[in-house]
Amino acid sequence: MNSLPTKEQIREYLISNAINKMVEYTMEEESLSLEQAMDIVYRSQTIQLLQMPEGELYVQSPAYVYEMMRQERGFA
């Protein structure tokens, strides 16, 4: 029996993927270690917004969410 993923499973996957990409982009753009980039991403206001189900920011592309974080950090 092959069941489809639930809406919650899809949401969690999309959030996880966005976070992974945000860390990757931060590492590349700022030449940081994994730990440094994770610290920046996990301390951001953007990640809190990303994890709010009612905001549905998680349906946006990881690049879009990363740009939001860049703006939050004053890199716009």
C-alpha atoms as an extended CHARMM CRD file, in Angstrom:
* protein
*
        76  EXT
         1         1  MET       CA              0.0000000000        0.0000000000        0.0000000000  PROA      1               0.0000000000
         2         2  ASN       CA              1.4720000000        3.3210000000       -1.0860000000  PROA      2               0.0000000000
         3         3  SER       CA              0.0210000000        6.2380000000        0.8570000000  PROA      3               0.0000000000
         4         4  LEU       CA              0.4750000000        9.8830000000       -0.0140000000  PROA      4               0.0000000000
         5         5  PRO       CA              2.2740000000       12.2050000000        2.4020000000  PROA      5               0.0000000000
         6         6  THR       CA              0.1250000000       14.3030000000        4.6970000000  PROA      6               0.0000000000
         7         7  LYS       CA              0.0040000000       18.0870000000        4.4660000000  PROA      7               0.0000000000
         8         8  GLU       CA              2.0550000000       18.2420000000        7.6770000000  PROA      8               0.0000000000
         9         9  GLN       CA              4.7380000000       15.9410000000        6.2360000000  PROA      9               0.0000000000
        10        10  ILE       CA              4.9480000000       18.0780000000        3.1060000000  PROA      10              0.0000000000
        11        11  ARG       CA              5.1750000000       21.2430000000        5.1990000000  PROA      11              0.0000000000
        12        12  GLU       CA              7.9740000000       19.7960000000        7.3390000000  PROA      12              0.0000000000
        13        13  TYR       CA              9.8710000000       18.6740000000        4.2470000000  PROA      13              0.0000000000
        14        14  LEU       CA              9.6020000000       22.0980000000        2.6090000000  PROA      14              0.0000000000
        15        15  ILE       CA             10.7310000000       23.8720000000        5.7910000000  PROA      15              0.0000000000
        16        16  SER       CA             13.6720000000       21.5020000000        6.2220000000  PROA      16              0.0000000000
        17        17  ASN       CA             14.6970000000       21.9570000000        2.6060000000  PROA      17              0.0000000000
        18        18  ALA       CA             14.4890000000       25.7630000000        2.8900000000  PROA      18              0.0000000000
        19        19  ILE       CA             16.6050000000       25.7540000000        6.0540000000  PROA      19              0.0000000000
        20        20  ASN       CA             19.2250000000       23.5140000000        4.4530000000  PROA      20              0.0000000000
        21        21  LYS       CA             19.4560000000       25.8100000000        1.4280000000  PROA      21              0.0000000000
        22        22  MET       CA             19.5880000000       28.9500000000        3.6000000000  PROA      22              0.0000000000
        23        23  VAL       CA             22.5330000000       27.4900000000        5.5050000000  PROA      23              0.0000000000
        24        24  GLU       CA             24.2110000000       26.4920000000        2.2370000000  PROA      24              0.0000000000
        25        25  TYR       CA             23.7070000000       29.9410000000        0.6800000000  PROA      25              0.0000000000
        26        26  THR       CA             24.9990000000       31.6480000000        3.8450000000  PROA      26              0.0000000000
        27        27  MET       CA             28.1040000000       29.4680000000        3.8860000000  PROA      27              0.0000000000
        28        28  GLU       CA             28.8450000000       30.1690000000        0.2350000000  PROA      28              0.0000000000
        29        29  GLU       CA             28.0970000000       33.8860000000        0.1940000000  PROA      29              0.0000000000
        30        30  GLU       CA             29.8820000000       34.7450000000        3.4290000000  PROA      30              0.0000000000
        31        31  SER       CA             32.6180000000       32.0750000000        3.4030000000  PROA      31              0.0000000000
        32        32  LEU       CA             31.4960000000       30.7270000000        6.7740000000  PROA      32              0.0000000000
        33        33  SER       CA             31.7300000000       27.3380000000        8.4150000000  PROA      33              0.0000000000
        34        34  LEU       CA             28.6520000000       25.1440000000        8.6940000000  PROA      34              0.0000000000
        35        35  GLU       CA             28.3360000000       25.9680000000       12.3890000000  PROA      35              0.0000000000
        36        36  GLN       CA             28.5820000000       29.7240000000       11.8080000000  PROA      36              0.0000000000
        37        37  ALA       CA             26.0090000000       29.6460000000        9.0230000000  PROA      37              0.0000000000
        38        38  MET       CA             23.6320000000       27.5030000000       11.0830000000  PROA      38              0.0000000000
        39        39  ASP       CA             23.9360000000       29.9410000000       13.9720000000  PROA      39              0.0000000000
        40        40  ILE       CA             22.9820000000       32.8540000000       11.7170000000  PROA      40              0.0000000000
        41        41  VAL       CA             20.0450000000       31.0390000000       10.1420000000  PROA      41              0.0000000000
        42        42  TYR       CA             18.6430000000       29.6140000000       13.3780000000  PROA      42              0.0000000000
        43        43  ARG       CA             18.8620000000       32.9740000000       15.1590000000  PROA      43              0.0000000000
        44        44  SER       CA             17.0500000000       34.8450000000       12.3950000000  PROA      44              0.0000000000
        45        45  GLN       CA             13.5200000000       36.1900000000       12.5730000000  PROA      45              0.0000000000
        46        46  THR       CA             13.0030000000       34.7420000000        9.0980000000  PROA      46              0.0000000000
        47        47  ILE       CA             13.2800000000       31.1620000000       10.3490000000  PROA      47              0.0000000000
        48        48  GLN       CA             10.5600000000       31.8600000000       12.8940000000  PROA      48              0.0000000000
        49        49  LEU       CA              8.3150000000       33.1570000000       10.1140000000  PROA      49              0.0000000000
        50        50  LEU       CA              9.2070000000       30.1490000000        7.9580000000  PROA      50              0.0000000000
        51        51  GLN       CA              8.0790000000       27.7570000000       10.6700000000  PROA      51              0.0000000000
        52        52  MET       CA              4.6810000000       29.4070000000       11.2080000000  PROA      52              0.0000000000
        53        53  PRO       CA              2.0850000000       27.2190000000        9.4560000000  PROA      53              0.0000000000
        54        54  GLU       CA             -0.4280000000       30.0190000000        9.0380000000  PROA      54              0.0000000000
        55        55  GLY       CA              2.0440000000       32.2380000000        7.1780000000  PROA      55              0.0000000000
        56        56  GLU       CA              2.7750000000       29.6330000000        4.5230000000  PROA      56              0.0000000000
        57        57  LEU       CA              6.1830000000       31.1740000000        3.8400000000  PROA      57              0.0000000000
        58        58  TYR       CA              7.3890000000       27.5940000000        3.4380000000  PROA      58              0.0000000000
        59        59  VAL       CA              5.6900000000       27.3940000000        0.0220000000  PROA      59              0.0000000000
        60        60  GLN       CA              8.0850000000       30.0350000000       -1.3350000000  PROA      60              0.0000000000
        61        61  SER       CA             11.3860000000       29.0200000000       -2.8800000000  PROA      61              0.0000000000
        62        62  PRO       CA             14.3900000000       28.6360000000       -0.5620000000  PROA      62              0.0000000000
        63        63  ALA       CA             16.1110000000       31.4310000000       -2.5300000000  PROA      63              0.0000000000
        64        64  TYR       CA             13.2050000000       33.7940000000       -1.7910000000  PROA      64              0.0000000000
        65        65  VAL       CA             13.3020000000       32.9570000000        1.9250000000  PROA      65              0.0000000000
        66        66  TYR       CA             17.0860000000       33.4100000000        1.9440000000  PROA      66              0.0000000000
        67        67  GLU       CA             16.6970000000       36.8710000000        0.3900000000  PROA      67              0.0000000000
        68        68  MET       CA             14.2630000000       37.7510000000        3.1700000000  PROA      68              0.0000000000
        69        69  MET       CA             16.8940000000       36.7520000000        5.7090000000  PROA      69              0.0000000000
        70        70  ARG       CA             19.5300000000       38.8030000000        3.8680000000  PROA      70              0.0000000000
        71        71  GLN       CA             17.2570000000       41.8350000000        4.0470000000  PROA      71              0.0000000000
        72        72  GLU       CA             16.6600000000       41.1860000000        7.7430000000  PROA      72              0.0000000000
        73        73  ARG       CA             20.4340000000       41.1840000000        8.2510000000  PROA      73              0.0000000000
        74        74  GLY       CA             20.9080000000       44.4030000000        6.2640000000  PROA      74              0.0000000000
        75        75  PHE       CA             22.4200000000       42.8770000000        3.1110000000  PROA      75              0.0000000000
        76        76  ALA       CA             19.7230000000       44.2090000000        0.7640000000  PROA      76              0.0000000000
